[in-house]
Amino acid sequence: MASAGMRQCIRDVTLYLMFLIFISTLGPLQFGFHLSELNAPQDVITCADKSVAEHVASSADSKLPQCIPMNEAEFASLSSIFVLGGFFGAIFSGPISTSHGRLLAMRITSVFFVLGSSLETLAGTLPIMSIGRLLSGVGAGASTVIVPLYISEVAPPNERGLFGSMTQVTINMGLLLTQTLGFFLSKGSLWRIILAVGAGLGLLQGFGLIFMPESPSWLAAHKDPQLAIRTLQRIRGSGNSIADETSTWNVTKSAEEEESLLQASQDPETPTRRDSVHSKASTKSIEHVGFFGVIRDPLYRPAIIAVIGIMFAQQFCGINSIMMYSVSLLQGAVSYSSSVITILISVVNLITTISCAPLADRIGRKACLLLSISGMGTMSLLLALSLRWEIKVMSAISVLLFVAFFATGLGPVPFMMASELVGQEAVGATQSWCLAANYVATFIVAQFFPILNTWLNERLGGKGWVYFGFTALAALSFLFVAWRVPETKGKKDADEVWGRVRRVD
């Protein structure tokens, strides 16, 4: 059975599909890239590195200074403004991609990436760099909405889970890329090269998008079924039937016959994957529930509470305190260079994300969340104690395991569950609440973690006090998930998830 499934997967995946996945996932990759691009070169950029600060003082008229003087609060605002841009990008990209298509929306995000990264690279003042970070954030936030939609609509039905995980994988690849560049280029003016790479990635994606088609599902839903069929057939390859996938489209008979004749003429002896029966009921239009409608309707309100809760748990367990500030946080607290530890963190995050991708389908979504939260809470406690007691080896190990536990559940599962807790009519609104909660929580951590960390350390003495707080938040998150979040694994619809009698309208 496994070998048959592998052969089917190989037959389904064409080189053209791989090209579409590669170009589209450059968006999420840039999300990870920009999220942590300031981590490694923080001291160089902010003039905290004394040698750089002295050079700036002696050459104040330089058009591109080696560093931009800023205090800790200003740097926190610079970091968090990216998340603010991501919030606006996530909120407004959905309607644009619905009305004008996924392809145009992705092209717009590439423009934001190029403009934002260029401003960051050439910035000589804090306001200009902040505008660049804001624009990059808009592109990144929009990508987290549009790219998963596009991938789900071009990926073969049996491999959608596999390709769906590519969004999280490429985010982690972006984190690893920027941390590696930061290790080698956090000196002098070389930090600008790190930011310029972001512009290069945006240009690469923009160029690749010239050769990409619109989503077949979007085309079919917007009165161009024949183009949708031709596009989907090109993606699947001439030897594969697309009858099953088009059975839920409102396709005219002539378009269906055209596809069938095209299929037969290209490869009459190739067997189809399986016969399909067209469902008339499936073409019936669905009345969608709006952003505020899901809150007002008691049928959906428990799902929105669950989604918001797990998104806040994802951030308030402290993951971005590591991803965005690990170099400054661990400086002097570990036996090795904090930049090296940061690269190891990204490697562990990437490997664990890939290896744990099937875990949610094996032990369940809720079990993954509880395992992840309990592991992160335990590692937060160990990190707090090791920083207090100055046990450097324990600090390094607890940070790496902290990130590994995040990848087992809190990383991928919240986004997965957002579409499983409600019916199709409310998925869009629920995803919007999911992303809004995510960006609000991320902004809070990005903006206030460095300030709170410094305040607690100065007030109480030593390091690590803030991670006692993250331990407490993890405990509260564990109780919330155990109490308010249902299991969705193996459930055919939202009614079964919540254990209710199906409503008949």
C-alpha positions as CSV (number, residue, x, y, z in Angstrom):
1,M,0.0,0.0,0.0
2,A,2.8,2.4,0.9
3,S,4.6,1.7,-2.4
4,A,1.4,2.2,-4.4
5,G,0.8,5.5,-2.6
6,M,4.4,6.6,-3.4
7,R,4.0,5.7,-7.1
8,Q,0.7,7.6,-7.2
9,C,2.4,10.6,-5.5
10,I,5.2,10.5,-8.1
11,R,2.7,10.3,-10.9
12,D,0.7,13.2,-9.5
13,V,3.7,15.6,-9.0
14,T,4.9,17.1,-12.3
15,L,7.9,19.4,-12.8
16,Y,5.5,22.2,-13.6
17,L,3.8,21.8,-10.3
18,M,7.1,21.8,-8.5
19,F,7.9,25.1,-10.2
20,L,4.6,26.6,-9.0
21,I,5.2,25.4,-5.4
22,F,8.8,26.8,-5.4
23,I,7.9,30.2,-6.7
24,S,4.8,30.6,-4.5
25,T,6.5,29.5,-1.3
26,L,9.2,32.2,-1.8
27,G,6.5,34.4,-0.1
28,P,6.4,32.4,3.2
29,L,10.2,32.1,3.0
30,Q,10.5,35.9,3.0
31,F,8.2,36.0,6.0
32,G,10.7,33.9,8.0
33,F,13.6,35.8,6.5
34,H,12.3,39.3,7.5
35,L,11.0,38.1,10.9
36,S,14.5,37.5,12.2
37,E,16.7,39.6,9.8
38,L,17.6,42.0,12.6
39,N,18.4,39.3,15.2
40,A,22.1,38.6,14.5
41,P,23.2,42.0,13.4
42,Q,21.3,43.9,16.2
43,D,24.4,45.2,17.9
44,V,26.0,46.4,14.6
45,I,22.8,48.0,13.3
46,T,22.1,49.9,16.6
47,C,25.6,51.1,17.2
48,A,25.8,48.9,20.4
49,D,29.1,47.5,19.0
50,K,31.6,50.1,20.2
51,S,34.0,49.9,17.3
52,V,31.1,50.6,14.9
53,A,29.8,53.4,17.0
54,E,33.2,55.1,17.1
55,H,33.4,54.9,13.3
56,V,30.0,56.5,12.9
57,A,31.0,59.3,15.3
58,S,34.0,60.1,13.1
59,S,32.1,60.1,9.8
60,A,28.7,61.6,10.6
61,D,28.3,63.0,7.0
62,S,28.2,59.5,5.5
63,K,25.1,59.0,3.3
64,L,25.0,55.3,4.3
65,P,26.3,55.1,7.9
66,Q,27.6,51.8,9.3
67,C,25.0,51.9,12.0
68,I,21.8,53.7,13.0
69,P,21.9,54.8,16.7
70,M,18.8,53.6,18.6
71,N,18.0,52.5,22.1
72,E,16.3,49.3,23.2
73,A,12.7,50.6,23.0
74,E,13.4,52.0,19.5
75,F,14.8,48.7,18.3
76,A,11.8,46.8,19.8
77,S,9.5,49.2,17.8
78,L,11.6,48.6,14.6
79,S,11.2,44.8,15.1
80,S,7.5,44.9,15.9
81,I,6.5,47.2,13.1
82,F,7.1,44.3,10.7
83,V,4.4,42.4,12.6
84,L,2.0,45.4,12.4
85,G,2.5,45.5,8.6
86,G,1.9,41.7,8.5
87,F,-1.4,42.3,10.3
88,F,-2.6,44.7,7.7
89,G,-1.4,42.5,4.9
90,A,-3.2,39.5,6.2
91,I,-6.5,41.4,6.7
92,F,-6.6,43.0,3.3
93,S,-5.1,40.3,1.1
94,G,-8.0,38.0,1.5
95,P,-10.6,40.2,-0.2
96,I,-8.1,41.1,-3.0
97,S,-7.3,37.5,-3.7
98,T,-11.0,36.6,-3.7
99,S,-12.0,39.4,-6.0
100,H,-9.0,39.7,-8.3
101,G,-7.3,36.3,-8.1
102,R,-4.4,34.7,-6.2
103,L,-1.9,35.4,-8.9
104,L,-2.4,39.2,-8.9
105,A,-2.3,39.2,-5.1
106,M,1.0,37.3,-5.0
107,R,2.5,39.8,-7.6
108,I,1.5,42.7,-5.3
109,T,3.2,41.0,-2.4
110,S,6.4,40.7,-4.4
111,V,6.3,44.5,-5.0
112,F,6.0,45.1,-1.3
113,F,8.9,42.8,-0.6
114,V,11.2,44.6,-3.1
115,L,10.2,48.1,-2.0
116,G,10.4,47.3,1.7
117,S,13.8,45.5,1.5
118,S,15.3,48.2,-0.7
119,L,14.3,50.9,1.8
120,E,15.7,48.8,4.7
121,T,19.0,48.3,2.8
122,L,19.5,52.0,1.9
123,A,18.1,53.4,5.1
124,G,20.2,56.0,7.0
125,T,17.7,56.8,9.6
126,L,15.3,54.9,11.9
127,P,12.1,56.3,10.2
128,I,13.2,55.1,6.8
129,M,14.1,51.7,8.0
130,S,10.8,51.5,9.9
131,I,8.9,52.2,6.7
132,G,10.8,49.5,4.9
133,R,10.1,47.0,7.7
134,L,6.4,48.0,7.6
135,L,6.2,47.4,3.8
136,S,8.0,44.1,4.0
137,G,5.6,43.1,6.8
138,V,2.6,43.8,4.5
139,G,4.0,41.5,1.9
140,A,4.8,38.8,4.4
141,G,1.4,39.0,6.1
142,A,-0.4,38.8,2.7
143,S,1.8,35.8,1.7
144,T,0.7,33.8,4.8
145,V,-2.9,34.1,3.6
146,I,-2.6,33.8,-0.2
147,V,0.1,31.2,-0.7
148,P,-1.6,28.4,1.4
149,L,-4.8,29.0,-0.6
150,Y,-2.9,28.8,-3.9
151,I,-1.0,25.7,-2.9
152,S,-4.2,23.9,-1.8
153,E,-5.8,24.8,-5.1
154,V,-3.0,23.5,-7.4
155,A,-1.8,20.5,-5.3
156,P,-3.2,17.1,-6.1
157,P,-6.0,16.2,-3.6
158,N,-4.1,13.2,-2.1
159,E,-1.0,15.3,-1.6
160,R,-2.5,18.5,-0.2
161,G,-1.4,17.8,3.3
162,L,2.2,17.2,2.1
163,F,2.4,20.4,0.1
164,G,0.4,22.3,2.7
165,S,3.2,21.8,5.1
166,M,5.6,23.5,2.7
167,T,4.4,26.9,4.0
168,Q,5.7,26.2,7.5
169,V,8.9,24.5,6.1
170,T,9.8,27.5,3.9
171,I,9.2,29.9,6.8
172,N,11.8,27.9,8.8
173,M,14.1,27.9,5.8
174,G,13.8,31.7,5.7
175,L,14.7,31.8,9.4
176,L,17.8,29.6,8.8
177,L,18.9,31.6,5.8
178,T,18.8,35.0,7.6
179,Q,20.5,33.6,10.7
180,T,23.3,32.1,8.6
181,L,23.8,35.3,6.7
182,G,23.8,37.2,10.0
183,F,26.6,35.0,11.3
184,F,28.9,35.9,8.5
185,L,27.8,39.5,7.7
186,S,27.2,41.1,11.1
187,K,30.1,43.4,10.8
188,G,30.8,46.9,9.5
189,S,28.3,47.8,6.7
190,L,27.9,44.2,5.6
191,W,24.6,43.9,7.5
192,R,23.1,45.8,4.6
193,I,23.8,42.8,2.4
194,I,21.5,40.7,4.6
195,L,18.7,43.1,4.0
196,A,19.5,43.4,0.2
197,V,19.1,39.6,-0.1
198,G,15.4,40.2,0.8
199,A,15.1,42.5,-2.2
200,G,16.7,39.8,-4.3
201,L,14.2,37.2,-3.1
202,G,11.3,39.5,-3.9
203,L,12.7,40.1,-7.5
204,L,13.1,36.4,-8.0
205,Q,9.6,35.7,-6.9
206,G,8.2,38.6,-9.1
207,F,10.0,37.2,-12.1
208,G,8.8,33.7,-11.5
209,L,5.2,34.9,-11.1
210,I,5.3,36.1,-14.7
211,F,5.3,32.4,-15.8
212,M,2.7,31.2,-13.3
213,P,-1.0,30.6,-14.1
214,E,-4.0,31.7,-12.0
215,S,-5.5,29.1,-9.6
216,P,-7.7,26.8,-11.6
217,S,-10.3,26.8,-8.7
218,W,-10.5,30.6,-8.8
219,L,-10.9,30.6,-12.5
220,A,-13.7,28.0,-12.3
221,A,-15.5,30.0,-9.7
222,H,-15.2,33.2,-11.7
223,K,-16.9,32.1,-14.9
224,D,-14.0,30.9,-16.9
225,P,-14.3,27.1,-16.6
226,Q,-12.6,26.2,-19.9
227,L,-9.5,28.1,-19.0
228,A,-9.6,26.5,-15.6
229,I,-9.7,23.0,-17.1
230,R,-6.8,23.8,-19.5
231,T,-4.8,25.2,-16.6
232,L,-5.4,22.3,-14.3
233,Q,-4.7,19.7,-17.0
234,R,-1.3,21.4,-17.7
235,I,-0.5,21.3,-13.9
236,R,-1.5,17.6,-13.6
237,G,0.2,16.5,-16.9
238,S,-1.4,15.2,-20.0
239,G,-1.6,11.6,-18.8
240,N,-3.7,12.2,-15.7
241,S,-7.5,12.6,-15.4
242,I,-8.8,15.7,-13.7
243,A,-12.5,14.6,-13.8
244,D,-12.7,14.1,-10.0
245,E,-11.3,17.5,-9.3
246,T,-13.6,19.3,-11.7
247,S,-16.7,17.4,-10.6
248,T,-17.5,20.1,-8.0
249,W,-17.0,23.0,-10.5
250,N,-20.0,24.6,-12.3
251,V,-18.5,23.4,-15.7
252,T,-20.6,23.4,-18.9
253,K,-21.0,20.2,-20.8
254,S,-19.0,21.5,-23.7
255,A,-16.0,22.3,-21.5
256,E,-16.2,18.8,-20.0
257,E,-16.3,17.2,-23.4
258,E,-13.4,19.3,-24.5
259,E,-11.3,18.1,-21.6
260,S,-12.3,14.5,-22.2
261,L,-11.4,14.7,-25.9
262,L,-8.2,16.4,-25.1
263,Q,-7.4,13.7,-22.5
264,A,-8.2,10.9,-25.0
265,S,-6.3,12.4,-27.9
266,Q,-3.2,12.9,-25.9
267,D,-2.9,9.5,-24.3
268,P,-5.8,7.1,-25.1
269,E,-4.3,4.1,-23.4
270,T,-3.4,5.8,-20.1
271,P,-5.8,4.7,-17.3
272,T,-7.5,7.3,-15.3
273,R,-6.9,7.5,-11.6
274,R,-10.5,6.7,-10.8
275,D,-13.9,7.3,-12.3
276,S,-15.9,10.2,-11.0
277,V,-19.6,10.8,-10.5
278,H,-20.6,14.5,-10.8
279,S,-22.5,15.7,-7.8
280,K,-25.1,18.3,-8.5
281,A,-25.4,19.1,-4.9
282,S,-21.8,20.1,-4.6
283,T,-22.3,22.9,-7.1
284,K,-24.9,24.6,-4.9
285,S,-23.7,28.0,-3.8
286,I,-22.7,28.4,-0.2
287,E,-23.8,31.5,1.8
288,H,-20.6,32.6,3.5
289,V,-20.5,34.0,7.1
290,G,-18.7,37.3,7.6
291,F,-15.9,38.4,9.9
292,F,-18.3,39.6,12.7
293,G,-21.0,37.2,11.8
294,V,-19.0,34.2,13.2
295,I,-18.8,36.0,16.6
296,R,-22.5,36.9,16.7
297,D,-23.6,33.4,15.8
298,P,-23.5,31.0,18.8
299,L,-22.9,28.1,16.4
300,Y,-19.4,29.4,15.5
301,R,-18.5,31.4,18.6
302,P,-16.8,28.4,20.4
303,A,-14.7,27.8,17.4
304,I,-13.5,31.5,17.3
305,I,-12.7,31.4,21.0
306,A,-10.7,28.2,20.5
307,V,-8.9,29.6,17.5
308,I,-8.0,32.9,19.2
309,G,-6.9,31.0,22.3
310,I,-4.5,28.6,20.5
311,M,-3.0,31.5,18.5
312,F,-2.3,33.5,21.6
313,A,-0.9,30.3,23.2
314,Q,1.4,29.9,20.2
315,Q,3.0,33.3,20.8
316,F,2.6,33.7,24.6
317,C,4.6,30.5,25.1
318,G,7.5,32.6,24.0
319,I,8.7,31.3,20.6
320,N,9.4,34.7,19.1
321,S,11.4,35.8,22.1
322,I,13.9,33.2,20.8
323,M,13.4,33.7,17.0
324,M,13.7,37.5,17.2
325,Y,16.0,38.2,20.1
326,S,18.1,35.0,20.7
327,V,21.5,36.6,19.9
328,S,21.2,39.4,22.4
329,L,19.3,37.2,24.9
330,L,21.9,34.4,25.0
331,Q,25.0,36.6,24.7
332,G,27.3,35.5,27.5
333,A,24.7,33.0,28.7
334,V,26.0,30.0,26.6
335,S,29.4,28.5,26.2
336,Y,29.4,29.0,22.4
337,S,28.8,32.1,20.2
338,S,25.1,33.1,20.6
339,S,25.0,33.5,16.8
340,V,26.1,29.8,16.4
341,I,23.3,28.7,18.8
342,T,20.8,30.8,16.8
343,I,21.8,29.0,13.6
344,L,21.4,25.6,15.5
345,I,18.0,26.8,16.7
346,S,16.9,27.4,13.0
347,V,18.3,24.0,12.0
348,V,16.5,22.2,14.8
349,N,13.3,24.1,14.0
350,L,13.5,23.1,10.3
351,I,14.3,19.4,10.9
352,T,11.7,19.0,13.6
353,T,9.0,20.6,11.5
354,I,9.7,18.3,8.6
355,S,10.0,15.1,10.7
356,C,6.9,15.9,12.8
357,A,4.7,16.8,9.9
358,P,2.8,13.4,10.0
359,L,2.4,13.6,13.8
360,A,-0.9,15.5,13.8
361,D,-2.5,12.8,11.6
362,R,-1.2,10.0,13.9
363,I,-1.8,11.1,17.5
364,G,-4.3,13.9,16.8
365,R,-4.2,17.7,16.7
366,K,-5.1,18.3,20.3
367,A,-2.6,15.8,21.6
368,C,0.1,17.6,19.5
369,L,-0.9,20.9,21.1
370,L,-0.8,19.6,24.6
371,L,2.6,17.9,24.0
372,S,4.0,21.0,22.5
373,I,2.8,23.4,25.3
374,S,3.9,21.1,28.1
375,G,7.3,20.7,26.5
376,M,7.8,24.4,25.9
377,G,6.6,25.2,29.5
378,T,9.1,22.8,30.9
379,M,11.9,24.1,28.7
380,S,11.0,27.7,29.7
381,L,11.4,26.8,33.4
382,L,14.7,25.1,32.7
383,L,15.9,28.1,30.7
384,A,14.9,30.5,33.5
385,L,16.7,28.4,36.1
386,S,19.8,27.9,33.9
387,L,20.1,31.6,33.2
388,R,19.6,32.4,36.9
389,W,22.2,29.8,37.9
390,E,24.5,30.6,34.9
391,I,24.6,26.9,33.8
392,K,25.6,27.5,30.1
393,V,25.1,24.0,28.8
394,M,21.6,23.8,30.2
395,S,20.8,27.1,28.7
396,A,21.8,25.9,25.2
397,I,20.0,22.6,25.5
398,S,16.8,24.1,26.9
399,V,16.6,26.6,24.1
400,L,17.1,24.0,21.4
401,L,14.5,21.7,23.0
402,F,12.2,24.7,23.5
403,V,12.1,25.2,19.7
404,A,11.8,21.5,19.0
405,F,8.7,21.2,21.1
406,F,7.2,24.3,19.3
407,A,7.6,22.5,16.0
408,T,5.7,19.4,17.2
409,G,2.4,21.2,17.7
410,L,2.1,24.9,18.3
411,G,3.9,25.7,15.0
412,P,1.8,24.0,12.4
413,V,-1.4,22.8,14.2
414,P,-3.2,26.1,15.0
415,F,-3.4,27.1,11.3
416,M,-4.5,23.5,10.5
417,M,-7.3,23.5,13.0
418,A,-8.7,26.9,12.0
419,S,-10.2,25.3,8.9
420,E,-11.4,22.2,10.7
421,L,-13.4,23.7,13.6
422,V,-16.1,25.3,11.3
423,G,-18.0,24.5,8.1
424,Q,-16.9,25.7,4.7
425,E,-19.2,28.7,4.9
426,A,-17.2,30.1,7.9
427,V,-13.7,29.1,7.0
428,G,-12.7,32.4,5.5
429,A,-13.8,34.4,8.5
430,T,-12.3,32.0,10.9
431,Q,-8.9,32.1,9.1
432,S,-9.1,35.9,9.4
433,W,-9.7,35.8,13.1
434,C,-6.9,33.2,13.4
435,L,-4.4,35.5,11.6
436,A,-5.5,38.6,13.4
437,A,-5.0,37.0,16.7
438,N,-1.6,35.6,15.6
439,Y,-0.3,39.0,14.5
440,V,-1.7,40.9,17.6
441,A,0.0,38.3,19.9
442,T,3.2,38.4,17.9
443,F,3.2,42.2,18.0
444,I,2.8,42.2,21.8
445,V,5.8,39.8,22.3
446,A,8.0,41.6,19.7
447,Q,7.3,45.0,21.2
448,F,7.4,44.3,24.9
449,F,9.6,41.3,25.4
450,P,13.0,43.1,25.3
451,I,11.7,45.9,27.4
452,L,10.1,43.6,30.0
453,N,13.2,41.3,30.0
454,T,15.5,44.2,30.7
455,W,13.2,45.7,33.4
456,L,12.9,42.4,35.3
457,N,16.6,41.7,35.1
458,E,17.5,45.2,36.4
459,R,14.8,45.1,39.1
460,L,15.4,41.6,40.4
461,G,19.0,41.1,39.4
462,G,20.5,38.5,37.1
463,K,18.9,37.0,34.0
464,G,16.0,34.8,33.0
465,W,13.2,36.1,35.1
466,V,10.9,36.7,32.1
467,Y,10.9,32.9,31.3
468,F,9.2,32.2,34.6
469,G,6.4,34.3,33.2
470,F,6.4,32.2,30.0
471,T,6.2,29.1,32.1
472,A,3.1,30.4,33.8
473,L,1.5,31.3,30.5
474,A,2.3,27.8,29.1
475,A,0.5,26.3,32.1
476,L,-2.6,28.5,31.5
477,S,-2.4,27.6,27.7
478,F,-2.4,23.9,28.6
479,L,-5.5,24.3,30.7
480,F,-7.3,26.3,28.0
481,V,-6.5,23.7,25.2
482,A,-7.5,20.8,27.5
483,W,-10.8,22.6,28.3
484,R,-11.9,24.5,25.3
485,V,-10.3,23.0,22.2
486,P,-11.8,19.8,20.7
487,E,-10.0,17.1,18.7
488,T,-10.6,17.3,14.9
489,K,-8.6,14.3,13.8
490,G,-10.8,11.8,12.0
491,K,-13.9,14.0,12.2
492,K,-15.7,14.4,8.9
493,D,-17.2,17.9,9.6
494,A,-17.6,20.6,12.2
495,D,-20.8,19.1,13.6
496,E,-19.0,15.9,14.5
497,V,-16.0,17.9,15.9
498,W,-18.4,19.7,18.4
499,G,-20.6,16.7,19.0
500,R,-23.8,18.4,17.9
501,V,-26.8,17.4,15.7
502,R,-26.4,18.8,12.2
503,R,-28.4,22.0,11.6
504,V,-30.8,21.9,8.7
505,D,-31.4,25.2,7.1
